[in-house]
Amino acid sequence: MDQRITPTPLITKAELKEWLKVSDFWVRDRLENDPQFVEQCVVNLAPAGSSRRTIRYHVGRTAKYLGIPAEAEPATPIAA
């Protein structure tokens, strides 16, 4: 059976800031003080057991969490 998987649209911190028109402080504040935002919107791409974080933001979940309509989501390529 041929099952196609739709890639998850992930964006970098720079792309998130540009899309939402927010500052580094806003992003850092969300990461440090908003556990729901982190749980729902943040994806860590670092290998398991790594001390480094490779953070990306899930476009759809971020828009939903912040109450942004789907049509306002950025049309960006998939970040890796």
Sequence and secondary structure as in RCSB ss.txt:
>XXXX:A:sequence
MDQRITPTPLITKAELKEWLKVSDFWVRDRLENDPQFVEQCVVNLAPAGSSRRTIRYHVGRTAKYLGIPAEAEPA
TPIAA
>XXXX:A:secstr
         EE HHHHHHHHT  HHHHHHHHHH HHHHHHHEEE S TT SS  EEEEHHHHHHHHT  GGGS  
     
